[in-house]
Amino acid sequence: MTEQAAQTTGQEYHVVRASALRDWVASVFVRLGVSEEDAGITAEVLVSADLRGVESHGVARLGPRYTSKIQQGLILPRVEPRVVRETPATALVDGGNGLGQPVGRWAMELAIRKARETGQGSVAVHNSNHFGIAGYYAMMALEHDMIGVCYTNSTPLVVPTYGRTAMTGTNPIAVAIPAGEERPWVLDMATSVVPLGKLEVYARKGQPIPIGWAVDSSGHPTESAQAVIESLRTRAGGGILPLGGTAEFGGYKGYDLSAMVDLYSGVLSGGRWGPHVGENVDGRAAPAGVCHFFSAMRVDGFRPAEEFKRDVDEYIRAFRNAPRAEGEDRIWVAGEKEWELQERYERDGVPLYYKVVESLRRVGRDVGPPFDL
């Protein structure tokens, strides 16, 4: 079906039950040699992105990004994370060049165990790969009445302020804070104006990107998502702008936040950082070498958890009930939109853009099983 036909017939999106989608994605990874446990974790993280409305980090990345890298040996399907260095409160982990999702979950569980014993646990990971949405791992701390934090670096996609060559990744920051009666406060944001996946969404839909999202190889603003993606793929220059955009709108703040994430993830772990992260070395395909950082902190190390969560409820309600700008009917708190989408999509099904469905069908033909959900 062409894009024009899809738009005129109202079939841009195909709705799939979340449980069925998880099962199918997991079965694809099993076919690629991933253990059933790790396949299930990876599927859960990818589908959780779609459930929370972050389609740029969801099942759209399955093929060919994940499948081809496993088939080419750039991601190893079966690895055991290994603790390289450890103290009661910290650890350095080698991800073994495995899928980022199982490694990320394993490392965050380790951080939570250390926090339970010492009050706060921090784990840095090197030699890993893309792990989906950072918020997934930060939110793992919530059920333990802990505050969760997660950072990760990535392939260079973002140009520094006053630069024209990508030097850092979109390097997200995620923080999850437990609440009582309210939904937890969850921040999950890129340190760039948008993540690469957002450009991929616009490219798939053939839509121009807003001026201020990215620059071309000469450093000038561009509306072409596909041109930026191609320039980044070939390392021809250009890239996404840091959070805030250009310098006059505070882009240097996003640039420095991105650098902070890189220092915590890549430099602290002794792994790759900045322009050294990625899948291309001297023109040859190579493992990405992505690095992560996870932290969990016990709330009751500071004050009773129930009292804290009660006050978080009050904090959230204060912002929600603050005076609204003329014409606006709601003030949102971090994570609210995502929680509401997740509840609706779990109930009614996950909408997948038709080009994503076509990609999944190709994966079904190439790897199996068929995508007939």
PASEKE-354935 format. One record per residue (C-alpha): residue in one letter; z negated, x negated, y. Coordinates in pm, 1 decimal. Each point is the difference from the previous one (the first is absolute). Layout:
<atoms>
code:c3:c1:c2
A:Z:X:Y
...
</atoms>
This chain:
<atoms>
code:c3:c1:c2
M:0.0:0.0:0.0
T:92.6:-136.8:342.9
E:-254.2:-10.1:278.9
Q:197.6:261.2:193.6
A:9.5:230.2:-303.2
A:-372.5:-47.4:-56.8
Q:-74.1:91.2:359.4
T:222.7:308.0:3.0
T:-138.3:135.8:-328.4
G:-360.8:-61.9:99.4
Q:-54.4:-226.5:-299.2
E:-112.5:-316.1:178.6
Y:-322.9:1.1:-198.4
H:-78.9:52.4:-367.1
V:-357.8:104.2:-81.5
V:-169.8:-155.9:-302.6
R:-346.6:55.5:-143.3
A:-216.3:-304.0:75.2
S:-133.3:-29.6:-355.3
A:349.8:7.4:-148.5
L:119.9:-257.9:251.9
R:-290.2:-233.3:-84.7
D:72.6:30.5:-371.4
W:369.4:-70.8:46.1
V:-52.6:-302.8:226.8
A:-255.9:-139.5:-246.3
S:247.2:43.3:-287.1
V:260.3:-203.3:191.3
F:-240.5:-290.6:38.8
V:-92.4:18.3:-368.1
R:370.9:-26.5:-84.0
L:5.0:-317.0:213.5
G:-277.0:-157.9:-206.9
V:-301.2:91.5:214.5
S:-315.3:102.0:-188.4
E:-80.5:371.1:-3.3
E:-313.5:-57.3:206.5
D:174.8:-204.8:269.2
A:299.4:235.5:-0.9
G:-235.1:292.1:62.8
I:-172.6:-181.6:287.5
T:330.2:-93.6:161.5
A:132.9:354.1:-31.8
E:-321.7:141.8:146.2
V:18.6:-223.6:306.6
L:370.1:68.3:63.4
V:-35.0:376.8:-34.1
S:-316.0:-3.5:213.7
A:216.9:-128.3:286.2
D:239.1:295.3:-33.7
L:-292.4:240.5:-24.8
R:-139.9:-132.6:327.5
G:337.3:26.0:173.4
V:69.1:-375.7:-2.7
E:338.8:33.2:-169.4
S:94.8:-350.9:112.3
H:-248.9:-141.4:-255.7
G:41.7:255.3:-275.3
V:230.1:42.5:-298.0
A:299.3:-80.9:221.5
R:-91.4:-365.7:-62.2
L:25.7:31.9:-377.4
G:366.5:-80.1:-29.0
P:134.6:-248.8:47.0
R:-287.1:-176.2:178.1
Y:-248.5:5.0:-287.3
T:227.8:47.2:-299.7
S:248.1:-273.6:87.9
K:-270.3:-254.1:83.1
I:-165.4:50.8:-336.5
Q:338.4:-21.0:-173.8
Q:82.1:-322.0:188.3
G:-335.9:-156.3:-82.4
L:-109.3:-3.8:366.1
I:-297.7:222.2:-89.0
L:-174.1:-51.8:-333.6
P:-68.6:327.4:-182.7
R:-316.9:-111.8:-180.3
V:-258.4:-222.5:166.1
E:-377.3:-39.4:9.5
P:-145.0:-65.4:346.4
R:-210.2:-316.7:-1.3
V:-301.8:-90.4:211.6
V:64.4:-348.1:141.0
R:-312.2:-41.9:212.1
E:-310.5:213.9:31.6
T:-337.3:50.6:166.3
P:-234.0:299.8:-40.5
A:168.7:172.9:295.3
T:355.9:-139.4:-1.0
A:287.7:-87.6:-230.6
L:347.0:-149.5:10.1
V:238.6:158.7:-250.7
D:338.4:-115.7:-132.0
G:217.6:307.9:-45.7
G:225.6:-175.4:-250.3
N:317.1:129.3:172.3
G:-61.6:341.4:-152.2
L:44.4:345.6:144.6
G:-211.2:27.8:313.6
Q:-152.4:337.9:-87.1
P:-195.0:-98.3:-315.6
V:-99.7:-331.6:158.8
G:-111.5:177.7:318.2
R:-206.7:256.9:-187.6
W:-162.0:-272.4:-213.5
A:-88.0:-205.8:307.2
M:-143.3:295.4:193.5
E:-211.8:96.7:-301.1
L:-132.3:-357.3:0.2
A:-81.5:24.8:372.4
I:-186.7:327.4:-63.9
R:-202.1:-154.7:-284.7
K:-96.5:-291.1:222.0
A:-93.9:236.2:282.5
R:-222.2:196.3:-236.6
E:-185.7:-321.2:-83.2
T:-7.4:-176.8:337.1
G:69.6:268.2:262.6
Q:351.9:-115.5:80.8
G:281.5:-135.3:-217.0
S:324.9:-162.4:109.2
V:292.8:-104.8:-218.3
A:314.5:-187.2:106.3
V:309.0:3.5:-223.2
H:300.8:-230.3:-8.4
N:315.3:-5.2:-216.5
S:45.8:377.4:-2.1
N:264.4:253.9:101.1
H:41.2:317.4:204.7
F:-289.9:232.1:-86.7
G:91.6:330.9:165.2
I:-218.3:158.3:267.3
A:-300.7:-205.4:110.0
G:-203.6:315.1:52.8
Y:-13.8:65.0:-375.1
Y:-217.2:-306.2:-54.7
A:-221.7:51.7:303.5
M:-66.2:356.6:-118.2
M:-122.3:-127.1:-337.6
A:-328.0:-90.1:173.0
L:-68.7:355.4:119.0
E:-140.0:139.1:-325.1
H:-256.9:-280.1:0.6
D:-123.1:82.4:352.3
M:159.0:-320.1:121.2
I:236.4:-87.0:282.5
G:326.8:-140.3:-134.1
V:234.5:-242.0:174.8
C:339.0:-124.3:-115.0
Y:262.5:-232.3:151.2
T:323.4:-138.8:-139.6
N:276.9:-222.6:128.6
S:364.1:48.5:-93.1
T:350.1:-134.3:32.6
P:68.7:-96.8:365.7
L:137.1:305.1:178.0
V:-167.5:-8.1:342.5
V:103.4:-211.4:296.3
P:-283.6:-150.9:207.8
T:-23.2:98.5:365.3
Y:280.3:-180.4:190.8
G:158.6:-106.9:-330.7
R:319.3:108.4:-177.0
T:-65.8:-117.6:-357.0
A:-231.5:182.7:-241.4
M:-312.6:-207.9:-64.6
T:-256.6:237.7:-149.2
G:4.1:310.7:-215.4
T:-89.9:351.4:105.7
N:-346.8:-108.7:-122.1
P:-198.9:325.9:-23.3
I:-366.1:57.8:75.3
A:-187.2:266.4:-197.6
V:-360.8:109.8:49.3
A:-169.4:289.3:-182.4
I:-337.4:137.5:115.5
P:-189.3:264.8:-199.1
A:-103.8:329.3:156.0
G:-220.8:290.6:-111.0
E:155.3:344.2:32.8
E:309.7:-127.8:180.2
R:281.9:-188.7:-168.1
P:-48.0:-379.2:15.0
W:130.9:-185.7:304.5
V:295.5:-205.0:-125.2
L:209.4:-234.5:212.0
D:313.3:-136.3:-168.3
M:245.1:-152.6:244.3
A:259.7:-269.6:25.8
T:-47.0:-263.4:270.8
S:364.3:53.0:91.1
V:146.4:295.4:189.8
V:117.1:134.2:-336.6
P:8.5:-135.7:-356.6
L:328.7:-109.0:-156.4
G:-8.8:307.1:-220.9
K:26.6:217.3:310.6
L:325.0:-175.5:93.7
E:119.4:54.8:-357.0
V:-73.2:371.3:35.0
Y:208.4:16.1:321.3
A:278.0:-204.4:-161.5
R:7.7:233.4:-301.6
K:26.6:297.7:231.7
G:257.6:-166.3:226.0
Q:-216.1:56.5:306.8
P:-32.9:-234.8:302.4
I:-340.9:-158.5:48.1
P:-174.8:33.1:338.0
I:46.8:-283.6:244.3
G:-312.2:-213.9:-11.6
W:-32.0:-7.8:-378.6
A:208.9:-307.9:-71.9
V:227.4:-268.1:144.1
D:327.7:-148.5:-120.7
S:72.3:-366.3:-74.4
S:22.6:-79.7:372.0
G:-335.5:161.0:71.1
H:147.6:307.3:169.8
P:-115.3:356.4:-79.3
T:210.8:184.4:-258.4
E:29.5:354.0:-138.0
S:155.3:-104.4:-332.4
A:-251.8:-1.7:-284.1
Q:261.9:-126.0:-243.8
A:94.6:-292.0:225.6
V:-364.3:-109.4:24.7
I:-48.2:30.2:-376.1
E:313.3:-206.6:-64.9
S:-101.4:-267.1:251.2
L:-342.2:-26.5:-160.7
R:152.6:-19.7:-347.8
T:224.5:-289.7:99.5
R:-259.8:-162.3:230.8
A:253.9:19.9:282.2
G:-263.3:68.8:265.2
G:-142.6:307.6:160.6
G:-255.0:233.0:-153.2
I:-266.2:259.1:64.5
L:-214.6:-19.2:312.8
P:-379.2:-43.2:-25.1
L:-226.6:297.8:64.5
G:32.1:89.7:367.6
G:362.3:-110.1:19.6
T:98.6:-234.3:278.2
A:-246.2:-219.0:190.0
E:-28.9:232.6:297.8
F:-124.4:278.2:-231.9
G:-253.6:-218.6:-178.1
G:212.5:-129.9:-286.3
Y:-193.0:-327.3:3.9
K:-301.0:194.9:-133.7
G:191.7:112.5:-306.9
Y:137.7:-352.8:-39.8
D:-351.2:-145.7:-7.6
L:-129.0:270.2:-235.2
S:285.0:-85.1:-236.8
A:-94.9:-366.9:21.4
M:-363.9:88.6:-70.9
V:97.8:182.8:-319.4
D:214.0:-298.0:-102.2
L:-290.6:-240.5:55.4
Y:-237.0:213.5:-209.2
S:256.3:60.5:-275.2
G:223.1:-304.1:-22.3
V:-181.3:-291.0:161.5
L:-349.7:86.8:-126.3
S:129.6:42.8:-355.9
G:196.8:-325.0:9.8
G:317.1:198.0:-64.9
R:317.9:59.5:194.1
W:-12.8:108.4:361.7
G:236.8:95.4:281.6
P:362.0:-102.4:-57.3
H:-87.9:-154.5:-338.2
V:-59.8:340.0:-162.3
G:304.8:152.3:-162.9
E:251.7:3.0:-276.9
N:243.3:-261.1:123.0
V:-50.9:-376.2:-16.4
D:291.2:-223.1:103.1
G:239.2:287.4:-62.5
R:-138.4:68.0:-349.3
A:-196.7:301.8:-117.7
A:-367.9:-82.5:-51.9
P:-333.1:180.5:-50.7
A:-130.3:156.3:321.2
G:-344.7:-161.7:4.2
V:-160.6:290.3:187.0
C:-373.4:-34.3:77.0
H:-273.2:260.6:48.8
F:-357.2:29.0:124.2
F:-252.2:262.7:-113.3
S:-353.3:70.4:114.7
A:-267.7:256.1:-83.9
M:-326.1:47.3:189.9
R:-301.4:208.1:-103.5
V:-98.1:247.9:268.8
D:-360.8:4.1:-124.9
G:-25.6:-367.0:85.2
F:-28.1:122.6:359.7
R:-145.4:350.8:-21.8
P:-31.3:288.6:-248.9
A:349.6:101.9:-110.1
E:-60.3:375.2:44.1
E:-115.5:-49.7:358.3
F:304.2:-215.1:74.8
K:242.4:253.8:-149.7
R:-166.1:279.7:198.4
D:58.4:-196.9:319.3
V:361.1:-74.6:-99.7
D:49.0:377.5:-32.7
E:-135.9:43.9:352.2
Y:222.8:-282.0:126.4
I:312.7:156.3:-151.6
R:-82.2:344.6:138.8
A:-62.5:-140.4:346.3
F:354.3:-136.2:17.0
R:155.2:304.1:-162.6
N:-169.7:228.8:253.5
A:64.2:-216.3:305.6
P:203.1:157.6:285.9
R:369.1:4.9:-91.3
A:295.1:-87.8:216.3
E:193.1:293.9:140.8
G:232.0:144.8:-262.8
E:-170.7:-173.5:-292.4
D:-187.0:199.9:-262.9
R:-173.2:-276.7:-195.3
I:-152.3:-346.1:24.4
W:38.8:-186.0:-327.4
V:-248.1:-241.2:-156.2
A:117.3:-296.3:-210.5
G:103.6:118.5:-345.6
E:-6.9:375.7:70.9
K:374.6:53.1:-17.8
E:19.4:-196.6:-323.9
W:-290.5:189.2:-163.4
E:157.1:334.5:87.4
L:341.5:-104.8:-130.1
Q:-155.2:-130.3:-320.3
E:-177.1:328.5:-65.2
R:317.4:199.5:66.3
Y:230.6:-223.7:-202.3
E:-241.2:-13.2:-294.8
R:5.3:380.1:1.7
D:364.3:72.0:83.4
G:182.9:-314.9:-114.3
V:127.7:-320.7:158.0
P:320.6:24.9:208.4
L:243.5:-284.4:-74.6
Y:299.9:-64.2:224.4
Y:324.8:52.9:-189.6
K:104.3:-365.3:31.2
V:-332.7:-100.3:-154.6
V:69.3:243.5:-284.0
E:342.9:-161.0:-48.4
S:-167.7:-341.4:-16.4
L:-251.0:125.0:-257.9
R:280.3:145.0:-208.6
R:170.1:-340.9:0.9
V:-326.2:-154.0:-118.1
G:-12.1:261.1:-272.9
R:352.1:-90.1:-111.6
D:-56.2:-376.7:17.8
V:-355.5:-24.1:-132.8
G:-99.2:342.6:-126.3
P:-123.8:256.4:-56.7
P:238.3:236.6:182.1
F:-128.4:139.8:329.0
D:28.6:372.9:-65.2
L:-312.7:129.7:172.6
</atoms>
